[in-house]
Amino acid sequence: MKRLLFSLSIALLSLAASAQQFDEYFVDRTLRLDYIFAGNNHDQQIYLEQMCSTPRWAGRKSRLADVPLKGNGQITVKDHASGTTLFVHTFSTLFQEWQATEEATKVNKAFAASYNVPMPKQPVDVTVSLTDFHGKVVGSMTHTVDPADILIKQIGDNGIPYHYIWKGKTLPIAEKAADQPGKRDYMPTEGPLDGEPDITECIDLAIVAEGYTRAQMGKFYSDCQRVVDALFAHEPFTSLKNRFNVVAVAAESLTSGPSVPHLGRWSSTPVGTHYDTFYSDRYLMTQDIHRLYDVLSGVPFEHIIVLVNSDTYGGGGIYNQITVTTSDHPTFHQVLVHEFGHAYAGLGDEYFYDDAYESMYPADTEPWEPNLTTLVDFQSKWADMMPKGTPVPTPADPKVPNYRKITNEKEQRLLDAATQRVGVFEGGGYQSKGVYRPAQECRMKINEVSQFCPVCSRAIVRITDFYTSH
């Protein structure tokens, strides 16, 4: 009992110290930084477009200078006077994906990106850096932010309705923030408690309507409930459900559905999603992240799902930036969870086609994604989860049926069981050779299995703990 009380005291002291550190350097507002990343396959430039201030800070208030994953880019906020690192955020970008395409060898292009950091009390130096596939910094830009700058655009409620679909935790009535609009934010919803969502203790996930007209908003809210049901039907998200808030943002489109360039169809939608990204007909994405953040003005969020009103297969996920998925394709559940695995937990694709123009996982570099390895530094990955005596590479179990040829429940059970055997299976990250994945089959490899492998599951739990445990 004494040990339990001592541990509880230490946790409370740690929480108090974290809050004190946050309050020392930041105020409870968000500084939105809009950048342009531009260049070609071997050159990149970083430009600051504008800065905005929005109410409340929905992100973490502890472990401010730590990161759970490296990503392909980083924002570092340092105190201007002392040089002390105050806040670090990592991410990946559509721009860097594009740099690995053949098109990037022929033309220069620019991509928008936006990131939220807590609003500093005093001037800070913000450094934005991009890395190549070897983890080497290849582009960097530092600028000073003075919170008193009159050109920091003050953005508040934009009038777009939003309603909570799920609240993991709620605040006592006495803790209601004085500057919260209330009218459109906090409507009765599902969750363990009634009341206002606790945006500081939970991960705030916003679902944005894309391709839904005003007349289709009832369908949008119904589809959002399907998103919540699908996401939390999969472990470890089921067990982590009370660490998430989910809010539906009802942005209206003038036309129904997204743009489909290969059919000559261009729609007027809030964030401009379209198929044929990088000329891949199923890659559904938007390059206009600034517009997306405008839609979310006034909404407390950390992660974004753009829910596209379409029955055509498509989607995408970029770490700490965006998840895009369609609402009505038969594989909606599977694609949603897979793409959210990318955007939320930084999980890499475990399938391989060997048709990529450029390798994203060179043999001399250990991937930062927690479920891929080149064996350069395998000990930092899932070596501790390997059964004793497991060969490396691990041969595939011939008893596991081909997922394309499943004909009965017994074969499906054998396929699902393959997700739980941890090894080092060659093939992953779009390459059949030199990149290894932790399971023969996994949610990050094929749609035909319902589960994440143990390594991917641990990665999801770890990143959730990072953002919600103090």
C-alpha positions as CSV (number, residue, x, y, z in Angstrom):
1,M,0.0,0.0,0.0
2,K,2.8,2.4,0.9
3,R,4.5,1.6,-2.4
4,L,1.3,2.3,-4.3
5,L,0.9,5.7,-2.5
6,F,4.5,6.6,-3.2
7,S,4.1,5.8,-6.9
8,L,0.9,7.8,-7.0
9,S,2.7,10.8,-5.4
10,I,5.5,10.6,-7.9
11,A,3.0,10.6,-10.8
12,L,1.2,13.6,-9.4
13,L,4.4,15.5,-8.9
14,S,5.4,14.6,-12.4
15,L,2.1,15.9,-13.8
16,A,2.4,19.1,-11.7
17,A,5.9,19.6,-13.0
18,S,4.9,19.1,-16.6
19,A,2.0,21.6,-16.2
20,Q,4.3,24.0,-14.5
21,Q,6.8,23.8,-17.4
22,F,4.1,24.3,-20.0
23,D,2.6,27.3,-18.1
24,E,6.1,28.8,-17.7
25,Y,6.6,29.1,-21.5
26,F,3.2,28.8,-23.1
27,V,-0.3,30.1,-23.0
28,D,-3.5,28.1,-23.6
29,R,-3.7,29.0,-27.3
30,T,-2.5,27.4,-30.5
31,L,0.0,28.9,-32.9
32,R,-0.7,27.6,-36.4
33,L,2.3,27.7,-38.7
34,D,1.6,27.5,-42.5
35,Y,4.5,26.5,-44.7
36,I,5.2,25.8,-48.3
37,F,7.6,22.9,-49.1
38,A,8.9,23.2,-52.7
39,G,11.5,21.6,-55.0
40,N,12.2,18.5,-57.0
41,N,13.7,15.1,-56.5
42,H,17.0,16.4,-55.2
43,D,16.3,19.9,-54.0
44,Q,13.9,21.4,-51.4
45,Q,13.0,24.8,-50.1
46,I,10.9,25.8,-47.0
47,Y,8.9,28.9,-46.9
48,L,6.7,30.4,-44.2
49,E,3.4,31.6,-45.6
50,Q,1.6,32.9,-42.6
51,M,1.1,32.4,-38.8
52,C,-2.3,32.2,-37.1
53,S,-3.6,32.1,-33.6
54,T,-6.6,30.0,-32.6
55,P,-8.3,29.4,-29.2
56,R,-7.2,26.6,-26.8
57,W,-4.3,24.2,-27.0
58,A,-5.4,20.6,-27.6
59,G,-1.9,19.0,-27.7
60,R,0.3,17.5,-25.1
61,K,1.4,19.5,-22.0
62,S,4.2,17.1,-20.9
63,R,7.2,15.5,-22.7
64,L,7.3,18.7,-24.7
65,A,10.8,18.3,-25.9
66,D,10.6,14.6,-26.6
67,V,9.3,12.8,-29.7
68,P,7.9,9.2,-30.0
69,L,9.0,8.8,-33.6
70,K,11.4,10.5,-35.9
71,G,9.3,11.0,-39.0
72,N,10.7,12.6,-42.1
73,G,10.6,16.1,-40.7
74,Q,10.8,18.0,-37.5
75,I,9.7,21.3,-35.9
76,T,11.8,22.5,-33.0
77,V,10.7,25.5,-30.9
78,K,13.4,27.1,-28.8
79,D,13.4,30.0,-26.4
80,H,14.9,33.0,-28.3
81,A,16.7,34.4,-25.3
82,S,18.2,31.2,-23.8
83,G,18.2,28.7,-26.6
84,T,16.3,26.2,-24.5
85,T,14.3,23.6,-26.5
86,L,10.7,24.0,-25.5
87,F,8.7,21.9,-27.9
88,V,9.4,19.3,-30.7
89,H,7.0,17.9,-33.2
90,T,7.8,15.3,-35.9
91,F,5.9,14.6,-39.1
92,S,6.0,13.3,-42.7
93,T,4.8,15.1,-45.8
94,L,3.1,14.5,-49.2
95,F,5.9,16.6,-50.7
96,Q,8.6,14.1,-49.6
97,E,6.5,11.2,-51.0
98,W,6.3,13.1,-54.3
99,Q,10.1,13.6,-54.3
100,A,10.4,9.8,-54.8
101,T,8.3,9.9,-58.0
102,E,9.5,10.1,-61.6
103,E,7.6,13.4,-62.0
104,A,9.9,15.0,-59.4
105,T,12.8,14.5,-61.8
106,K,11.1,16.7,-64.5
107,V,9.5,19.6,-62.7
108,N,9.5,21.7,-59.6
109,K,6.4,21.7,-57.4
110,A,5.1,23.2,-54.2
111,F,3.0,21.6,-51.4
112,A,1.2,23.2,-48.5
113,A,1.7,22.1,-44.9
114,S,0.4,23.3,-41.6
115,Y,1.4,22.5,-38.0
116,N,0.1,23.5,-34.6
117,V,2.4,24.3,-31.7
118,P,1.5,25.9,-28.4
119,M,1.5,29.7,-28.3
120,P,4.7,30.9,-26.6
121,K,4.7,33.7,-24.0
122,Q,8.0,35.1,-25.2
123,P,9.8,35.2,-28.6
124,V,10.9,31.8,-29.8
125,D,13.0,30.5,-32.7
126,V,11.2,27.9,-34.8
127,T,13.3,25.5,-36.9
128,V,11.6,23.4,-39.6
129,S,13.8,20.6,-41.1
130,L,13.2,17.9,-43.7
131,T,15.2,14.7,-44.0
132,D,15.9,12.3,-46.8
133,F,15.5,8.6,-46.8
134,H,18.8,8.2,-45.1
135,G,17.6,10.3,-42.2
136,K,19.9,13.1,-43.2
137,V,18.7,16.7,-42.9
138,V,18.5,18.1,-46.4
139,G,16.4,21.2,-45.9
140,S,16.1,23.5,-42.9
141,M,14.7,27.0,-42.2
142,T,14.7,28.9,-38.9
143,H,12.5,31.9,-38.2
144,T,11.7,33.9,-35.0
145,V,8.2,34.2,-33.7
146,D,7.2,37.1,-31.5
147,P,3.8,36.4,-30.0
148,A,3.2,40.1,-30.0
149,D,3.5,40.2,-33.8
150,I,0.5,42.1,-35.1
151,L,0.5,40.0,-38.3
152,I,-0.2,36.8,-36.5
153,K,-3.7,36.3,-37.8
154,Q,-6.3,35.8,-35.1
155,I,-8.8,33.1,-36.1
156,G,-11.8,32.1,-34.1
157,D,-15.1,30.4,-34.8
158,N,-15.7,29.9,-38.6
159,G,-19.3,28.9,-38.2
160,I,-18.9,25.4,-39.5
161,P,-21.0,23.1,-37.2
162,Y,-19.2,20.4,-35.3
163,H,-20.6,17.8,-32.9
164,Y,-18.8,15.2,-30.7
165,I,-19.4,11.6,-31.7
166,W,-17.4,10.2,-28.8
167,K,-15.9,11.7,-25.6
168,G,-13.3,9.6,-23.8
169,K,-13.1,11.8,-20.8
170,T,-15.1,14.9,-19.7
171,L,-14.5,17.9,-17.5
172,P,-16.3,18.7,-14.3
173,I,-18.8,21.5,-14.9
174,A,-16.7,23.8,-12.8
175,E,-13.8,23.5,-15.2
176,K,-15.6,24.8,-18.2
177,A,-13.2,27.1,-20.2
178,A,-14.6,30.6,-20.2
179,D,-13.6,31.2,-23.9
180,Q,-15.4,28.1,-25.3
181,P,-18.3,28.9,-27.7
182,G,-20.4,26.0,-26.3
183,K,-23.3,26.5,-28.8
184,R,-21.9,24.2,-31.4
185,D,-19.1,22.4,-29.6
186,Y,-20.7,20.3,-26.9
187,M,-23.8,18.5,-27.7
188,P,-25.0,15.3,-26.0
189,T,-23.1,12.3,-27.4
190,E,-21.8,8.9,-26.6
191,G,-19.1,8.5,-24.0
192,P,-18.4,7.3,-20.5
193,L,-19.7,10.6,-19.0
194,D,-21.9,13.5,-20.0
195,G,-20.3,17.0,-20.2
196,E,-17.5,18.8,-22.0
197,P,-14.7,16.7,-23.5
198,D,-11.3,16.9,-21.7
199,I,-9.1,18.0,-24.6
200,T,-5.9,18.0,-22.5
201,E,-6.1,14.4,-21.3
202,C,-7.4,12.8,-24.5
203,I,-6.2,12.6,-28.1
204,D,-8.5,14.8,-30.1
205,L,-9.5,13.3,-33.5
206,A,-11.5,15.4,-35.9
207,I,-13.5,13.9,-38.8
208,V,-14.0,16.4,-41.6
209,A,-16.8,16.1,-44.1
210,E,-15.6,16.1,-47.8
211,G,-18.0,15.8,-50.7
212,Y,-21.1,16.0,-48.6
213,T,-23.7,18.6,-49.6
214,R,-26.0,20.3,-47.1
215,A,-28.7,17.7,-47.9
216,Q,-26.3,14.9,-47.1
217,M,-25.2,16.0,-43.6
218,G,-27.4,13.4,-42.0
219,K,-25.5,10.8,-43.9
220,F,-22.2,12.4,-42.8
221,Y,-23.0,12.1,-39.1
222,S,-24.1,8.5,-39.6
223,D,-20.9,7.8,-41.5
224,C,-18.9,9.4,-38.6
225,Q,-20.5,6.9,-36.2
226,R,-19.4,4.1,-38.5
227,V,-15.8,5.5,-38.4
228,V,-15.9,5.4,-34.6
229,D,-17.4,1.9,-34.6
230,A,-14.8,0.6,-37.1
231,L,-11.8,2.2,-35.4
232,F,-12.7,1.1,-31.9
233,A,-13.6,-2.4,-33.1
234,H,-9.9,-3.1,-33.6
235,E,-7.4,-3.8,-30.8
236,P,-5.6,-2.1,-29.4
237,F,-7.9,0.9,-30.2
238,T,-10.7,-0.9,-28.4
239,S,-8.8,-0.9,-25.1
240,L,-7.7,2.7,-25.7
241,K,-11.1,4.1,-26.5
242,N,-11.4,6.3,-23.4
243,R,-8.2,8.1,-24.4
244,F,-9.8,9.6,-27.5
245,N,-12.3,12.3,-28.3
246,V,-13.9,12.2,-31.7
247,V,-15.5,15.3,-33.2
248,A,-17.4,15.5,-36.5
249,V,-16.9,18.7,-38.5
250,A,-19.8,19.3,-41.0
251,A,-18.1,21.2,-43.8
252,E,-20.5,21.5,-46.7
253,S,-19.6,20.8,-50.3
254,L,-21.3,22.5,-53.3
255,T,-21.2,19.2,-55.2
256,S,-21.4,15.6,-54.0
257,G,-18.3,13.5,-54.0
258,P,-14.6,14.2,-54.6
259,S,-12.8,15.1,-57.8
260,V,-11.8,12.2,-60.1
261,P,-9.4,13.7,-62.7
262,H,-9.1,10.5,-64.8
263,L,-12.9,10.8,-65.4
264,G,-12.6,14.6,-66.0
265,R,-14.7,15.3,-62.9
266,W,-13.7,18.2,-60.7
267,S,-15.8,18.9,-57.6
268,S,-16.2,21.9,-55.4
269,T,-15.3,20.6,-51.9
270,P,-14.0,22.1,-48.7
271,V,-10.4,20.7,-48.8
272,G,-10.0,19.7,-52.5
273,T,-9.4,16.0,-52.2
274,H,-9.0,14.1,-55.5
275,Y,-8.1,10.7,-56.8
276,D,-5.1,10.2,-59.1
277,T,-2.6,11.7,-56.7
278,F,0.8,11.1,-58.3
279,Y,-1.2,9.7,-61.2
280,S,-2.2,6.7,-59.1
281,D,-6.0,6.3,-59.6
282,R,-6.6,5.0,-56.1
283,Y,-4.4,7.5,-54.2
284,L,-7.0,9.9,-52.8
285,M,-5.4,12.9,-51.1
286,T,-5.3,16.7,-50.9
287,Q,-2.4,19.1,-51.3
288,D,-4.2,22.0,-49.7
289,I,-3.6,21.5,-46.0
290,H,-4.0,25.2,-45.3
291,R,-7.6,25.0,-46.4
292,L,-8.1,22.0,-44.2
293,Y,-6.8,23.8,-41.2
294,D,-9.1,26.8,-42.1
295,V,-12.1,24.4,-41.9
296,L,-10.9,23.2,-38.5
297,S,-10.5,26.7,-37.1
298,G,-11.8,26.8,-33.5
299,V,-12.0,23.0,-33.3
300,P,-9.7,21.3,-30.8
301,F,-7.8,18.7,-32.7
302,E,-4.5,16.8,-32.9
303,H,-5.3,14.2,-35.7
304,I,-7.5,14.5,-38.8
305,I,-9.6,12.1,-40.8
306,V,-11.0,13.5,-44.0
307,L,-14.1,11.4,-44.7
308,V,-14.8,11.5,-48.4
309,N,-18.3,10.8,-49.6
310,S,-17.5,8.1,-52.2
311,D,-18.0,4.4,-52.9
312,T,-14.8,4.2,-54.9
313,Y,-11.7,2.6,-53.3
314,G,-9.1,5.1,-52.2
315,G,-7.4,6.9,-49.4
316,G,-4.1,7.7,-47.8
317,G,-2.3,8.4,-44.5
318,I,0.6,10.7,-43.7
319,Y,2.2,10.6,-40.3
320,N,1.1,13.5,-38.0
321,Q,-0.7,15.2,-40.9
322,I,-3.8,13.5,-42.4
323,T,-5.8,10.4,-42.9
324,V,-8.1,10.3,-46.0
325,T,-10.7,7.5,-46.5
326,T,-13.9,7.0,-48.5
327,S,-17.2,6.3,-46.8
328,D,-19.0,3.7,-48.8
329,H,-16.5,1.3,-50.4
330,P,-17.0,-2.3,-49.2
331,T,-13.5,-2.2,-47.6
332,F,-14.3,1.0,-45.7
333,H,-13.5,-0.5,-42.3
334,Q,-10.2,-2.1,-43.4
335,V,-8.9,1.0,-45.3
336,L,-9.8,3.4,-42.6
337,V,-7.9,1.5,-39.9
338,H,-4.9,0.9,-42.2
339,E,-4.6,4.5,-43.2
340,F,-5.0,5.7,-39.6
341,G,-2.2,3.4,-38.7
342,H,0.0,5.4,-41.0
343,A,-1.1,8.8,-39.8
344,Y,-1.5,8.2,-36.1
345,A,1.2,5.6,-35.2
346,G,3.7,6.1,-38.1
347,L,3.3,2.5,-39.2
348,G,4.8,1.7,-42.6
349,D,3.2,-0.3,-45.4
350,E,4.1,-4.0,-45.2
351,Y,3.2,-4.9,-48.8
352,F,5.5,-4.8,-51.7
353,Y,5.2,-4.3,-55.5
354,D,8.7,-3.6,-56.6
355,D,7.4,-0.9,-58.9
356,A,8.5,2.2,-56.9
357,Y,10.5,4.7,-58.9
358,E,12.9,5.2,-56.0
359,S,13.5,3.1,-52.9
360,M,12.2,4.8,-49.8
361,Y,14.2,2.3,-47.6
362,P,17.9,2.2,-48.5
363,A,19.9,-0.8,-47.3
364,D,22.3,1.2,-45.1
365,T,19.6,3.0,-43.0
366,E,17.2,1.7,-40.4
367,P,13.6,2.9,-41.1
368,W,12.0,5.1,-38.4
369,E,8.7,3.3,-38.9
370,P,8.3,0.9,-35.9
371,N,7.1,-2.1,-38.0
372,L,9.8,-2.1,-40.7
373,T,13.5,-2.9,-40.5
374,T,16.5,-3.3,-42.9
375,L,18.4,-5.1,-40.0
376,V,20.8,-2.2,-39.7
377,D,19.6,-1.6,-36.1
378,F,17.1,-4.4,-35.5
379,Q,17.7,-4.4,-31.8
380,S,15.9,-1.0,-31.7
381,K,12.8,-2.6,-33.2
382,W,11.0,-5.8,-32.2
383,A,14.0,-8.1,-31.3
384,D,12.6,-8.3,-27.7
385,M,9.3,-9.7,-29.0
386,M,10.9,-12.5,-31.0
387,P,10.4,-16.1,-29.7
388,K,13.7,-17.7,-28.9
389,G,15.3,-19.5,-31.8
390,T,13.3,-17.7,-34.5
391,P,15.4,-17.6,-37.7
392,V,16.3,-14.3,-39.3
393,P,15.0,-14.0,-42.0
394,T,11.9,-16.0,-40.9
395,P,10.5,-18.4,-43.5
396,A,6.8,-18.1,-44.3
397,D,4.5,-20.8,-42.9
398,P,3.4,-22.8,-45.9
399,K,0.2,-23.7,-44.1
400,V,-1.1,-20.1,-44.2
401,P,-3.4,-19.9,-47.2
402,N,-3.1,-17.3,-49.9
403,Y,-5.3,-14.4,-48.9
404,R,-6.6,-14.1,-52.5
405,K,-8.0,-17.7,-52.4
406,I,-9.8,-18.0,-49.1
407,T,-12.9,-20.2,-49.5
408,N,-14.0,-21.1,-46.0
409,E,-13.8,-20.1,-42.3
410,K,-11.1,-22.6,-41.4
411,E,-8.8,-21.0,-44.0
412,Q,-9.7,-17.5,-42.7
413,R,-8.8,-18.6,-39.1
414,L,-5.4,-19.8,-40.4
415,L,-4.8,-16.5,-42.1
416,D,-5.8,-14.5,-39.1
417,A,-3.5,-16.6,-36.9
418,A,-0.6,-15.6,-39.1
419,T,-0.9,-12.1,-37.8
420,Q,0.2,-13.2,-34.3
421,R,3.4,-15.0,-35.1
422,V,6.3,-12.5,-34.7
423,G,9.3,-13.0,-36.9
424,V,11.4,-11.1,-39.5
425,F,9.7,-11.7,-42.8
426,E,11.3,-10.4,-45.9
427,G,9.3,-8.0,-48.0
428,G,7.8,-4.6,-46.9
429,G,7.9,-0.9,-47.6
430,Y,7.1,-1.6,-51.3
431,Q,10.3,-3.8,-51.7
432,S,10.4,-7.5,-51.9
433,K,14.1,-7.6,-50.9
434,G,16.1,-5.9,-48.1
435,V,13.1,-4.7,-46.1
436,Y,11.5,-6.9,-43.4
437,R,8.2,-6.9,-41.6
438,P,7.2,-8.4,-38.2
439,A,4.4,-10.8,-39.3
440,Q,3.6,-12.9,-42.3
441,E,0.3,-11.1,-42.5
442,C,-0.9,-8.0,-40.8
443,R,-3.5,-5.1,-41.0
444,M,-0.7,-3.0,-42.5
445,K,-0.1,-5.5,-45.3
446,I,-3.5,-6.8,-46.5
447,N,-7.2,-6.0,-46.1
448,E,-8.1,-9.6,-45.7
449,V,-7.1,-9.9,-42.0
450,S,-8.9,-8.1,-39.2
451,Q,-6.0,-7.7,-36.8
452,F,-2.8,-5.7,-36.3
453,C,0.2,-7.9,-35.5
454,P,1.7,-7.7,-32.0
455,V,4.5,-5.3,-33.1
456,C,2.0,-2.8,-34.7
457,S,-0.3,-3.1,-31.7
458,R,2.6,-2.3,-29.4
459,A,3.5,0.7,-31.5
460,I,-0.1,2.1,-31.3
461,V,-0.1,1.6,-27.5
462,R,3.3,3.3,-27.1
463,I,2.3,6.4,-29.0
464,T,-1.0,6.6,-27.2
465,D,0.9,6.4,-23.9
466,F,3.3,9.1,-25.0
467,Y,0.5,11.6,-25.6
468,T,-1.8,10.7,-22.8
469,S,0.4,9.4,-19.9
470,H,2.3,11.8,-17.7
